């Protein structure tokens, strides 16, 4: 959807922020503040597409709490909103600082080099080539039919609760509007699927075949799927033999360090231990803050698959920031 929107506008929407680090950082921080991983995935997509810089990527990863955000909203909604606001402020500050440090010391990444190159006058004409992706003939090709049918089938499955866990569609006769429930979230994704199906009906054959089938499905999807599956499979195996809760001691300094180390794991789940402990009053706020900064749910998995160097450097920056914030606030509590 982002790719289609960007090409439709001929890069106009993100071109406004391409040469403005602060705008990029604020945009990415807002995406990261969205509960769940969908905002993080969007920011990673923008970074991979050379539309935002590395500082904006770091800002997203700091602001994002992954699926833990839903648990925090359910267990402690008032405190969760304050924590999200604090993470957003930290994301904007450190995201901007990251761009400053990289520029000051000449730290270069492939994605940031491409971003700077794209902003030069001689390369702006490339947008006319990309714009051609949304132009041209539209016919009933087999790729369009298969993609549209698959997306609509997925939307039906989400709406009908075929992919639900034990807690499925709310029981009839009871009006329970819980916007954080799995059913409501699946309904939101179902609506997004319908919108995507409509987009597919109006995009050109070239956009369908080149951008979606060749670039996304053949190029990126297998690699991202392999990394995601292997990491989740490994974590699933280890969780059967390792009880993370045992690692937590009464030493808050050690717990801050432990929270940062576990935050390196690009997956939602292990970090819930710190959310639960904080909600139960068993650990102080600095431990939860360090955990929220260092972890980013599943958002970084696509980045790990596509740009391992950016992933490693971003995680390193986040760990340093998380340690500083955790131990800094520990002195205040």
Rosetta silent file (secondary structure, phi, psi, omega in degrees, C-alpha in Angstrom):
SEQUENCE: XXXXXXXXXXXXXXXXXXXXXXXXXXXXXXXXXXXXXXXXXXXXXXXXXXXXXXXXXXXXXXXXXXXXXXXXXXXXXXXXXXXXXXXXXXXXXXXXXXXXXXXXXXXXXXXXXXXXXXXXXXXXXXXXXXXXXXXXXXXXXXXXXXXXXXXXXXXXXXXXXXXXXXXXXXXXXXXXXXXXXXXXXXXXXXXXXXXXXXXXXXXXXXXXXXXXXXXXXXXXXXXXXXXXXXXXXXXXXXXXXXXXXXXXXXXXXXXXXXXXXXXXXXXXXXXXXXXXXXXXXXXXXXXXXXXXXXXXXXXXXXXXXXXXXXXXXXXXXXXXXXXXXXXXXXXXX
SCORE:     score description
SCORE:     0.000 S_00000001
   1 L     0.000  -41.139  178.333    0.000    0.000    0.000 S_00000001
   2 H   -64.921  -43.497  178.690    2.859    2.367    0.830 S_00000001
   3 H   -60.395  -43.994 -179.776    4.619    1.538   -2.438 S_00000001
   4 H   -65.404  -43.973  179.679    1.433    2.129   -4.402 S_00000001
   5 H   -64.150  -41.628 -178.618    0.696    5.393   -2.612 S_00000001
   6 H   -65.184  -42.637  179.636    4.243    6.632   -3.056 S_00000001
   7 H   -70.181  -36.194  179.857    4.302    5.867   -6.792 S_00000001
   8 H   -62.111  -38.415 -179.617    0.845    7.330   -7.296 S_00000001
   9 L   -89.265    6.580  179.775    2.019   10.617   -5.793 S_00000001
  10 L    55.412   42.662  179.590    5.289   10.401   -7.749 S_00000001
  11 L    66.451    8.898 -174.825    7.225   10.414   -4.467 S_00000001
  12 H   -63.380  -39.261 -176.042    5.653   13.799   -3.669 S_00000001
  13 H   -64.789  -46.623 -176.277    4.468   12.903   -0.156 S_00000001
  14 H   -88.925  -15.987  175.812    7.825   11.639    1.099 S_00000001
  15 H   -62.187  -31.290 -179.405    9.916   13.983   -1.057 S_00000001
  16 H   -63.684  -28.452 -178.768    8.836   16.774    1.308 S_00000001
  17 H  -103.488   -3.064 -174.142   10.604   15.007    4.160 S_00000001
  18 H   -60.561  -40.746 -177.021   13.518   13.545    2.180 S_00000001
  19 L  -101.905   15.220  179.879   15.873   16.447    2.909 S_00000001
  20 L  -126.208  103.991 -175.817   14.495   17.241    6.364 S_00000001
  21 H   -61.843  -40.157 -177.119   15.802   14.976    9.095 S_00000001
  22 H   -65.177  -42.220  178.604   13.389   16.253   11.740 S_00000001
  23 H   -63.083  -41.136  177.836   10.311   15.607    9.591 S_00000001
  24 H   -62.284  -44.296 -178.238   11.543   12.097    8.832 S_00000001
  25 H   -63.639  -44.798  179.911   12.201   11.404   12.503 S_00000001
  26 H   -63.848  -43.007  178.127    8.769   12.670   13.595 S_00000001
  27 H   -60.117  -46.885 -178.977    7.043   10.639   10.860 S_00000001
  28 H   -67.275  -38.182  178.698    8.909    7.464   11.827 S_00000001
  29 H   -64.549  -37.894  176.710    8.314    8.040   15.551 S_00000001
  30 H   -64.800  -41.453  177.351    4.587    8.395   14.899 S_00000001
  31 H   -63.719  -41.319  179.187    4.590    5.140   12.944 S_00000001
  32 H   -67.288  -26.058 -179.561    6.489    3.425   15.744 S_00000001
  33 H   -75.110  -13.576  177.735    3.997    4.696   18.324 S_00000001
  34 L   -67.439  124.622  179.328    1.191    2.744   16.657 S_00000001
  35 L   -56.151  142.695 -176.550    0.487   -0.316   18.875 S_00000001
  36 E    91.712 -163.876 -174.656    1.609   -3.544   17.278 S_00000001
  37 L  -112.164   -2.350 -174.616    4.112   -3.913   14.477 S_00000001
  38 H   -64.887  -39.099  177.288    2.242   -2.534   11.467 S_00000001
  39 H   -66.670  -38.618  177.439    3.683    0.983   11.938 S_00000001
  40 H   -65.180  -42.095  176.387    7.164   -0.450   12.381 S_00000001
  41 H   -59.616  -40.141  179.582    6.829   -2.531    9.241 S_00000001
  42 H   -63.228  -43.922 -179.831    5.779    0.610    7.370 S_00000001
  43 H   -65.227  -40.449  176.816    8.828    2.539    8.604 S_00000001
  44 H   -62.835  -38.453  177.037   11.171   -0.313    7.659 S_00000001
  45 H   -63.236  -41.713  177.648    9.558   -0.344    4.236 S_00000001
  46 H   -65.072  -38.302  178.711   10.156    3.393    3.905 S_00000001
  47 H   -68.268  -43.266  178.368   13.789    2.943    4.993 S_00000001
  48 H   -64.004  -30.754  178.285   14.327    0.073    2.574 S_00000001
  49 L   -85.797    9.267  177.108   12.818    2.238   -0.149 S_00000001
  50 L    61.080   34.648 -179.461   15.341    5.026    0.657 S_00000001
  51 L  -103.648  -19.232  173.079   12.539    7.417    1.653 S_00000001
  52 L  -133.455  158.524 -176.359   13.653    8.005    5.259 S_00000001
  53 L   -91.648 -175.940 -175.668   17.090    8.042    6.818 S_00000001
  54 H   -68.899  -37.080  178.009   18.816    6.027    9.521 S_00000001
  55 H   -61.228  -38.493  176.824   17.946    8.473   12.293 S_00000001
  56 H   -65.855  -37.831  177.563   14.270    8.072   11.434 S_00000001
  57 H   -62.569  -44.991  177.984   14.693    4.286   11.544 S_00000001
  58 H   -61.944  -39.730  178.607   16.228    4.504   15.019 S_00000001
  59 H   -60.730  -44.021  178.016   13.381    6.803   16.099 S_00000001
  60 H   -60.698  -45.071 -175.749   10.799    4.249   14.979 S_00000001
  61 H   -67.683  -28.909  176.357   12.586    1.430   16.788 S_00000001
  62 H   -74.964  -41.804 -176.609   12.734    3.464   20.016 S_00000001
  63 H   -73.328  -23.936 -174.146    9.070    4.492   19.875 S_00000001
  64 L   -82.289  135.598  173.829    7.817    1.004   19.019 S_00000001
  65 L  -112.859    2.950 -179.858    6.806   -1.466   21.744 S_00000001
  66 E    65.295 -150.351  179.822    5.507   -4.122   19.374 S_00000001
  67 L   -69.855  -16.935  177.158    2.605   -6.267   20.525 S_00000001
  68 H   -61.374  -23.901  179.928    3.547   -5.508   24.126 S_00000001
  69 H   -60.567  -37.722  179.316    1.831   -2.144   23.627 S_00000001
  70 H   -65.804  -40.061  179.328   -1.563   -3.873   23.570 S_00000001
  71 H   -66.428  -40.886  178.704   -0.804   -5.672   26.833 S_00000001
  72 H   -63.436  -40.525  178.010    0.351   -2.428   28.445 S_00000001
  73 H   -66.193  -33.058 -178.964   -2.850   -0.676   27.355 S_00000001
  74 H   -77.755  -37.636 -174.537   -4.932   -3.514   28.750 S_00000001
  75 H   -87.248  -34.731 -176.317   -3.099   -3.861   32.095 S_00000001
  76 L  -149.395   70.355 -173.205   -2.254   -0.214   32.826 S_00000001
  77 H   -59.258  -38.850 -178.239   -3.861    2.120   30.248 S_00000001
  78 H   -67.904  -45.794  178.728   -3.135    5.369   32.103 S_00000001
  79 H   -68.850  -34.794 -178.442    0.550    4.595   32.656 S_00000001
  80 H   -61.144  -41.863 -179.380    0.880    3.111   29.164 S_00000001
  81 H   -64.333  -38.741  176.664   -0.136    6.384   27.497 S_00000001
  82 H   -66.622  -39.300  178.817    2.451    8.296   29.495 S_00000001
  83 H   -64.714  -42.394  178.713    5.098    5.730   28.618 S_00000001
  84 H   -62.932  -39.994  178.299    4.223    5.962   24.916 S_00000001
  85 H   -64.452  -40.351  178.190    4.459    9.760   25.083 S_00000001
  86 H   -65.304  -42.819  178.429    7.855    9.514   26.782 S_00000001
  87 H   -63.027  -38.151  178.257    9.091    7.013   24.193 S_00000001
  88 H   -63.287  -44.780  179.361    7.932    9.317   21.398 S_00000001
  89 H   -62.715  -43.816  177.811    9.843   12.253   22.904 S_00000001
  90 H   -64.199  -37.555 -179.547   12.962   10.116   23.344 S_00000001
  91 H   -63.441  -44.891  179.904   12.580    8.789   19.788 S_00000001
  92 H   -64.317  -44.112 -178.145   12.474   12.287   18.288 S_00000001
  93 H   -64.765  -52.507 -175.356   15.448   13.465   20.363 S_00000001
  94 H   -75.612  -27.893  174.927   17.711   10.473   19.797 S_00000001
  95 H   -64.295  -44.701  176.594   16.630   10.009   16.182 S_00000001
  96 H   -65.422  -40.489  178.521   17.695   13.573   15.410 S_00000001
  97 H   -64.418  -36.070  179.050   20.873   13.098   17.458 S_00000001
  98 H   -62.480  -45.594  177.160   21.668    9.919   15.531 S_00000001
  99 H   -61.608  -38.420  178.990   21.544   11.749   12.208 S_00000001
 100 H   -64.661  -45.249 -179.051   23.747   14.495   13.686 S_00000001
 101 H   -65.014  -42.230 -179.687   26.331   12.007   14.984 S_00000001
 102 H   -64.779  -38.423  178.949   26.423   10.078   11.714 S_00000001
 103 H   -71.548  -38.627 -176.974   26.909   13.276    9.740 S_00000001
 104 H   -66.728  -42.772 -174.758   29.497   14.634   12.185 S_00000001
 105 H  -102.057    8.184  173.929   31.669   11.514   12.219 S_00000001
 106 L    68.836   29.651  176.875   31.064   10.436    8.635 S_00000001
 107 L   -75.318  123.362 -173.892   29.274    7.178    9.438 S_00000001
 108 L  -121.886  139.307  174.763   27.865    5.953    6.137 S_00000001
 109 L  -126.474  155.277 -178.329   25.347    3.262    5.306 S_00000001
 110 H   -58.796  -41.076 -177.256   24.188    2.015    1.939 S_00000001
 111 H   -68.807  -40.121 -179.589   20.638    3.128    2.570 S_00000001
 112 H   -71.654  -34.083  175.238   21.585    6.637    3.705 S_00000001
 113 H   -62.635  -43.190  179.034   23.935    7.059    0.766 S_00000001
 114 H   -66.009  -33.917  178.295   21.125    6.106   -1.579 S_00000001
 115 H   -65.705  -43.826  178.755   18.806    8.516    0.239 S_00000001
 116 H   -67.281  -39.044  178.850   21.230   11.396   -0.235 S_00000001
 117 H   -63.617  -38.149 -178.852   21.828   10.428   -3.848 S_00000001
 118 H   -68.054  -23.375 -178.673   18.085   10.365   -4.492 S_00000001
 119 L   -85.378   -4.724 -179.983   17.756   13.901   -3.219 S_00000001
 120 L   -78.151  150.663 -175.726   20.200   15.351   -5.749 S_00000001
 121 H   -58.669  -36.786 -174.844   18.798   17.243   -8.720 S_00000001
 122 H   -71.499  -14.233 -178.749   20.302   14.925  -11.314 S_00000001
 123 H  -104.990   -3.049 -178.828   18.497   11.918   -9.850 S_00000001
 124 L   -65.380  -27.884 -179.146   15.064   13.469   -9.400 S_00000001
 125 L   -64.424  -16.967  178.561   14.192   12.499  -12.940 S_00000001
 126 H   -62.835  -24.489 -178.903   14.187    8.878  -11.818 S_00000001
 127 H   -63.955  -26.848  178.031   10.771    9.496  -10.274 S_00000001
 128 H   -66.820  -33.062  176.466    9.343    9.749  -13.775 S_00000001
 129 H   -69.068  -41.932  178.951   10.452    6.166  -14.379 S_00000001
 130 H   -66.356  -34.089 -179.760    8.871    5.050  -11.115 S_00000001
 131 H   -62.183  -27.297  178.714    5.730    6.948  -11.989 S_00000001
 132 H   -63.580  -17.712  178.673    5.417    4.705  -15.022 S_00000001
 133 H   -64.992  -27.546 -178.454    4.667    1.862  -12.644 S_00000001
 134 H   -96.934   -1.182 -179.891    1.213    3.334  -12.048 S_00000001
 135 L  -109.949  173.187  179.435    0.590    4.089  -15.706 S_00000001
 136 L   104.188 -175.137 -174.952    0.030    1.834  -18.676 S_00000001
 137 L   -73.554  154.112  176.923   -2.522   -0.759  -19.577 S_00000001
 138 L  -125.574  114.337 -179.460   -4.677   -2.593  -17.063 S_00000001
 139 L  -131.042  168.894 -176.807   -5.774   -6.073  -18.043 S_00000001
 140 L   -86.696   72.856  179.023   -7.051   -9.162  -16.279 S_00000001
 141 L   -78.020  161.940 -178.969   -3.718  -10.915  -15.905 S_00000001
 142 H   -67.529  -31.805  177.553   -3.330  -14.081  -13.873 S_00000001
 143 H   -64.096  -42.149 -179.851   -1.095  -12.258  -11.365 S_00000001
 144 H   -64.913  -42.451 -178.900   -3.802   -9.673  -10.705 S_00000001
 145 H   -64.577  -47.209 -177.225   -6.493  -12.329  -10.336 S_00000001
 146 H   -64.742  -46.110 -179.146   -4.449  -14.522   -7.992 S_00000001
 147 H   -63.719  -45.955 -178.974   -3.272  -11.647   -5.780 S_00000001
 148 H   -64.166  -44.521  179.870   -6.719  -10.061   -5.528 S_00000001
 149 H   -63.388  -41.004 -179.488   -8.441  -13.380   -4.824 S_00000001
 150 H   -65.205  -44.298 -179.958   -5.874  -14.334   -2.185 S_00000001
 151 H   -64.716  -42.370  178.697   -6.131  -11.009   -0.380 S_00000001
 152 H   -66.340  -37.402  176.967   -9.936  -11.107   -0.394 S_00000001
 153 H   -63.975  -39.633  177.467   -9.907  -14.697    0.868 S_00000001
 154 H   -64.195  -40.071  178.065   -7.604  -13.621    3.684 S_00000001
 155 H   -63.204  -40.774  177.756   -9.990  -10.760    4.525 S_00000001
 156 H   -64.182  -41.700  179.650  -12.916  -13.208    4.668 S_00000001
 157 H   -62.511  -40.274  178.709  -10.924  -15.546    6.918 S_00000001
 158 H   -67.164  -43.303 -177.364  -10.129  -12.697    9.308 S_00000001
 159 H   -67.085  -39.387 -177.571  -13.715  -11.445    9.375 S_00000001
 160 H   -82.179   -5.383  177.848  -15.238  -14.890    9.919 S_00000001
 161 L    79.917   19.129 -179.422  -12.788  -15.746   12.682 S_00000001
 162 L   -68.069  -22.115 -177.847  -11.202  -18.697   10.872 S_00000001
 163 L  -106.341   13.172 -178.605   -7.758  -17.583   12.084 S_00000001
 164 L   -74.806  161.779  168.071   -8.813  -16.780   15.652 S_00000001
 165 L   -84.145 -160.148 -178.065   -7.495  -18.399   18.787 S_00000001
 166 L   -60.164  -33.268  178.419   -9.883  -19.855   21.353 S_00000001
 167 L   -89.555   98.889 -174.633  -11.332  -16.406   22.001 S_00000001
 168 L   -98.874 -138.858 -178.832  -13.065  -15.760   18.715 S_00000001
 169 L   -64.312  140.018 -179.246  -15.935  -13.545   17.635 S_00000001
 170 L   -55.089  145.191 -178.574  -17.838  -12.049   20.594 S_00000001
 171 L   -62.910  146.388  179.981  -20.800  -14.093   21.708 S_00000001
 172 L   -67.554  143.166  179.242  -24.165  -13.106   20.291 S_00000001
 173 L    91.097   -9.317  178.519  -26.341  -11.007   22.574 S_00000001
 174 L  -120.532  123.182 -179.253  -23.397   -9.393   24.357 S_00000001
 175 L   -94.816   98.786 -179.118  -22.091   -6.055   23.185 S_00000001
 176 L  -122.145   98.305 -178.740  -18.423   -6.026   24.132 S_00000001
 177 L   -96.750   93.545  176.200  -16.507   -3.389   22.222 S_00000001
 178 L  -114.001   99.797 -174.126  -12.889   -3.954   23.126 S_00000001
 179 L   -65.836  -11.346  179.046  -10.797   -2.302   20.437 S_00000001
 180 L   -97.592    1.454 -179.572   -7.709   -4.115   21.717 S_00000001
 181 L   -75.408  160.813 -178.563   -9.197   -7.583   21.310 S_00000001
 182 H   -63.693  -35.621 -178.076   -7.954   -9.956   18.645 S_00000001
 183 H   -63.805  -44.570  179.777  -11.301   -9.891   16.836 S_00000001
 184 H   -67.757  -38.181  178.494  -11.288   -6.123   16.412 S_00000001
 185 H   -65.803  -40.246  176.247   -7.660   -6.089   15.306 S_00000001
 186 H   -63.409  -34.472  177.881   -8.394   -8.792   12.723 S_00000001
 187 H   -65.716  -38.301  177.117  -11.312   -6.691   11.516 S_00000001
 188 H   -62.712  -44.632  178.898   -8.966   -3.738   11.012 S_00000001
 189 H   -66.490  -32.039  176.983   -6.599   -5.901    8.969 S_00000001
 190 H   -64.642  -41.070  177.470   -9.547   -7.225    6.976 S_00000001
 191 H   -63.685  -41.362  177.301  -10.497   -3.653    6.036 S_00000001
 192 H   -62.138  -37.040  177.850   -6.888   -2.998    4.996 S_00000001
 193 H   -64.155  -41.600  178.349   -7.025   -6.120    2.827 S_00000001
 194 H   -63.002  -42.059  177.504  -10.160   -4.850    1.076 S_00000001
 195 H   -61.855  -41.432  179.018   -8.453   -1.514    0.442 S_00000001
 196 H   -64.565  -38.442  177.878   -5.434   -3.346   -0.968 S_00000001
 197 H   -63.618  -38.620  177.056   -7.687   -5.392   -3.253 S_00000001
 198 H   -65.313  -40.376  177.542   -9.231   -2.172   -4.562 S_00000001
 199 H   -59.991  -41.252 -179.296   -5.755   -0.768   -5.169 S_00000001
 200 H   -63.051  -28.342 -179.167   -4.858   -3.848   -7.198 S_00000001
 201 H   -71.205  -23.054 -174.170   -7.844   -3.247   -9.453 S_00000001
 202 H  -110.632   -6.564  178.350   -6.555    0.178  -10.510 S_00000001
 203 L   -81.907  158.739 -176.995   -2.801   -0.358  -10.697 S_00000001
 204 L   -74.457  163.432  176.707   -1.099   -1.048  -14.003 S_00000001
 205 H   -60.290  -34.808 -178.706   -0.001   -4.465  -15.225 S_00000001
 206 H   -67.475  -40.133  177.630    3.592   -3.334  -14.820 S_00000001
 207 H   -62.499  -41.882 -179.634    3.076   -2.441  -11.171 S_00000001
 208 H   -64.766  -48.415 -174.092    1.518   -5.847  -10.534 S_00000001
 209 H   -76.853  -41.913 -174.841    4.179   -7.857  -12.353 S_00000001
 210 H   -85.392  -57.141 -173.918    7.302   -5.838  -11.537 S_00000001
 211 H   -70.585  -48.421 -175.014    6.750   -4.223   -8.137 S_00000001
 212 H   -82.742  -56.327 -173.651    4.576   -6.844   -6.451 S_00000001
 213 H   -71.441  -51.981 -174.704    5.360  -10.176   -8.091 S_00000001
 214 H   -78.893  -47.905 -173.420    9.021   -9.801   -8.999 S_00000001
 215 H   -77.952  -50.218 -174.465   10.290   -7.323   -6.394 S_00000001
 216 H   -82.037  -57.321 -172.833    8.160   -8.091   -3.322 S_00000001
 217 H   -69.484  -45.374 -177.544    7.015  -11.699   -3.695 S_00000001
 218 H   -85.286  -35.399 -175.327   10.101  -13.194   -5.384 S_00000001
 219 H   -86.179  -50.642 -171.548   12.792  -10.899   -4.023 S_00000001
 220 H   -97.180  -41.713 -172.316   11.872   -9.957   -0.475 S_00000001
 221 H   -57.213  -47.483 -178.907    9.166  -12.331    0.748 S_00000001
 222 H   -60.652  -40.669 -178.599   11.211  -15.603    0.736 S_00000001
 223 H   -68.287  -46.007 -179.803   14.121  -14.025    2.623 S_00000001
 224 H   -63.430  -42.609  179.767   11.917  -12.266    5.177 S_00000001
 225 H   -62.453  -42.710 -177.895    9.811  -15.393    5.679 S_00000001
 226 H   -62.693  -46.248  179.103   12.892  -17.572    6.184 S_00000001
 227 H   -63.847  -45.335 -179.125   14.408  -15.259    8.797 S_00000001
 228 H   -61.878  -47.269 -178.007   11.102  -14.784   10.606 S_00000001
 229 H   -62.734  -45.983 -177.153   10.285  -18.495   10.662 S_00000001
 230 H   -64.214  -42.177 -178.842   13.748  -19.557   11.826 S_00000001
 231 H   -67.340  -45.862  179.727   13.912  -16.980   14.622 S_00000001
 232 H   -65.869  -36.127  177.985   10.398  -17.702   15.903 S_00000001
 233 H   -65.292  -42.985  179.629   11.021  -21.444   15.654 S_00000001
 234 H   -64.331  -43.894  179.181   14.253  -21.137   17.652 S_00000001
 235 H   -64.382  -38.742  178.038   12.587  -18.987   20.308 S_00000001
 236 H   -62.165  -38.635  178.548    9.701  -21.449   20.520 S_00000001
 237 H   -69.057  -46.351 -176.815   12.117  -24.319   21.129 S_00000001
 238 H   -66.459  -33.497 -177.890   14.183  -22.442   23.718 S_00000001
 239 H   -64.446  -21.838  178.350   11.119  -21.215   25.609 S_00000001
 240 L   -76.866  -15.284 -176.888   10.293  -24.839   26.420 S_00000001
 241 L  -117.837  -16.724 -176.239   13.609  -25.268   28.237 S_00000001
 242 L  -120.438  127.101  176.173   14.391  -21.789   29.581 S_00000001
 243 L  -101.287  104.479 -175.655   12.262  -19.892   32.080 S_00000001
 244 H   -62.963  -30.134 -177.683   13.124  -16.235   31.614 S_00000001
 245 H   -62.390  -24.316  179.049   11.397  -15.288   34.864 S_00000001
 246 H   -68.142  -26.272 -176.055   14.106  -17.133   36.799 S_00000001
 247 H   -73.018  -15.550 -176.182   16.690  -14.716   35.486 S_00000001
 248 L   -81.637  126.868  178.758   15.028  -11.819   37.258 S_00000001
 249 L  -116.793 -175.235  179.472   16.589  -11.036   40.626 S_00000001
 250 L   -83.835    1.376 -179.370   16.074   -8.374   43.245 S_00000001
 251 L   -89.756  106.310 -177.135   18.959   -6.344   41.816 S_00000001
 252 H   -62.946  -34.278  179.019   17.400   -3.548   39.698 S_00000001
 253 H   -63.236  -40.754  178.482   20.717   -2.723   38.011 S_00000001
 254 H   -67.781  -35.956 -179.527   21.020   -6.305   36.822 S_00000001
 255 H   -69.131  -34.340  174.881   17.411   -6.285   35.642 S_00000001
 256 H   -61.935  -46.695  178.118   18.012   -3.157   33.554 S_00000001
 257 H   -62.272  -41.857  179.301   20.927   -4.896   31.859 S_00000001
 258 H   -64.142  -40.255  179.240   18.854   -8.047   31.404 S_00000001
 259 H   -62.163  -40.124 -179.751   15.976   -6.046   29.905 S_00000001
 260 H   -68.472  -42.210 -179.171   18.329   -4.455   27.367 S_00000001
 261 H   -64.914  -44.319  178.124   19.907   -7.790   26.427 S_00000001
 262 H   -67.015  -28.581  178.385   16.538   -9.492   25.946 S_00000001
 263 H   -64.581  -18.191  177.471   15.434   -6.448   23.973 S_00000001
 264 L   -65.773  -27.273 -179.183   17.931   -7.391   21.275 S_00000001
 265 L   -64.295  119.992 -178.126   15.641  -10.298   20.356 S_00000001
 266 L   -82.139   65.030 -176.442   13.590   -9.091   17.344 S_00000001
 267 L  -159.574  143.933  175.681   10.362  -10.693   18.509 S_00000001
 268 L   -83.905  133.083  178.946    7.331   -9.894   20.646 S_00000001
 269 L   144.339  -64.807 -178.391    6.934  -12.147   23.659 S_00000001
 270 L   -59.799  -27.651 -176.813   10.063  -12.347   25.836 S_00000001
 271 L   -76.023  -14.636 -179.271    9.654   -8.686   26.808 S_00000001
 272 H   -62.797  -22.411  179.564    6.222   -9.313   28.327 S_00000001
 273 H   -61.352  -37.602 -178.958    7.925  -10.559   31.473 S_00000001
 274 H   -76.205  -33.654  174.959    9.019   -6.998   32.285 S_00000001
 275 H   -63.089  -45.357 -179.292    5.577   -5.570   31.496 S_00000001
 276 H   -65.460  -42.855 -179.509    3.988   -8.108   33.853 S_00000001
 277 H   -65.028  -39.711  179.177    6.551   -7.534   36.594 S_00000001
 278 H   -69.486  -42.289  178.939    6.123   -3.764   36.412 S_00000001
 279 H   -61.850  -31.498  178.530    2.314   -3.992   36.369 S_00000001
 280 L   -86.664    1.720  178.792    2.560   -6.183   39.482 S_00000001
 281 L    75.331   21.519 -176.278    4.864   -3.717   41.221 S_00000001
 282 L   -93.645  -20.389  177.700    7.788   -6.145   41.262 S_00000001
 283 L  -131.685  152.051  179.850   10.256   -4.063   39.265 S_00000001
 284 L   -76.941  168.899 -177.863   10.800   -0.284   39.113 S_00000001
 285 H   -59.045  -38.617 -179.179    9.985    1.903   36.117 S_00000001
 286 H   -56.271  -31.558  178.862   13.598    2.111   34.798 S_00000001
 287 H   -66.743  -46.007  178.459   13.517   -1.617   34.037 S_00000001
 288 H   -65.209  -39.724  179.841   10.380   -1.292   31.930 S_00000001
 289 H   -62.346  -44.524  178.661   11.722    1.844   30.230 S_00000001
 290 H   -62.799  -39.215  178.494   14.951    0.079   29.257 S_00000001
 291 H   -65.065  -44.407 -178.552   12.957   -2.859   27.940 S_00000001
 292 H   -64.471  -36.698 -179.099   10.627   -0.638   25.871 S_00000001
 293 H   -73.091  -42.998 -173.723   13.522    1.260   24.309 S_00000001
 294 H   -75.610  -28.673 -177.384   15.673   -1.738   23.470 S_00000001
 295 L   -99.704  156.738  179.781   12.903   -3.925   22.015 S_00000001
 296 L  -145.031   25.490  178.220   10.762   -3.248   18.960 S_00000001
 297 L    63.428 -141.773  178.498    8.644   -6.373   18.558 S_00000001
 298 L   -85.958   -1.069 -170.588    8.642   -7.952   15.120 S_00000001
 299 L   -58.298  -34.151 -173.660    9.272   -4.618   13.405 S_00000001
 300 L   -86.539   -5.517 -179.307   12.981   -5.221   12.871 S_00000001
 301 H   -61.186  -46.425  176.405   12.651   -8.685   11.335 S_00000001
 302 H   -61.163  -35.653  177.487   12.241   -7.387    7.761 S_00000001
 303 H   -65.392  -40.094  177.843   15.217   -5.075    8.372 S_00000001
 304 H   -61.515  -36.774 -179.245   17.279   -8.029    9.602 S_00000001
 305 H   -73.864  -35.110 -172.366   16.453   -9.907    6.425 S_00000001
 306 H   -98.088  -34.464 -174.719   17.185   -7.057    4.025 S_00000001
 307 L  -144.405   84.988 -174.490   19.913   -4.933    5.646 S_00000001
 308 H   -66.644  -32.205  179.842   21.811   -6.702    8.405 S_00000001
 309 H   -66.869  -45.611  177.860   24.330   -3.884    8.835 S_00000001
 310 H   -62.840  -39.130  177.911   21.608   -1.310    9.466 S_00000001
 311 H   -60.372  -47.536 -177.080   19.903   -3.743   11.838 S_00000001
 312 H   -64.951  -44.377 -178.367   23.098   -4.306   13.848 S_00000001
 313 H   -68.181  -41.303  178.820   23.999   -0.608   14.079 S_00000001
 314 H   -62.341  -43.102  177.711   20.434    0.415   14.964 S_00000001
 315 H   -63.990  -38.027  178.050   20.282   -2.213   17.697 S_00000001
 316 H   -63.151  -45.998  177.529   23.652   -1.048   19.020 S_00000001
 317 H   -59.687  -44.539 -178.345   22.430    2.549   19.179 S_00000001
 318 H   -63.702  -39.591 -179.886   19.213    1.446   20.874 S_00000001
 319 H   -65.607  -40.434  177.872   21.046   -0.624   23.485 S_00000001
 320 H   -63.392  -44.334  179.357   23.302    2.312   24.379 S_00000001
 321 H   -64.952  -41.567 -179.194   20.279    4.615   24.660 S_00000001
 322 H   -64.485  -42.236  178.194   18.335    2.023   26.681 S_00000001
 323 H   -64.051  -42.941 -179.901   21.220    1.539   29.123 S_00000001
 324 H   -64.882  -43.500 -179.976   21.641    5.289   29.542 S_00000001
 325 H   -68.587  -41.365 -178.827   17.912    5.834   30.064 S_00000001
 326 H   -64.776  -51.907 -178.492   17.534    2.832   32.376 S_00000001
 327 H   -73.004  -29.681  177.316   20.458    3.576   34.651 S_00000001
 328 H   -65.275  -48.226  179.023   19.824    7.327   34.447 S_00000001
 329 H   -71.537  -24.703  177.695   16.238    7.036   35.645 S_00000001
 330 H   -62.263  -31.754  178.247   17.300    4.405   38.185 S_00000001
 331 L   -71.565  -19.283 -178.149   19.204    7.138   39.978 S_00000001
 332 L   -93.615  -14.340 -176.054   16.004    9.177   40.204 S_00000001
 333 L  -108.620    0.000    0.000   13.758    6.419   41.643 S_00000001
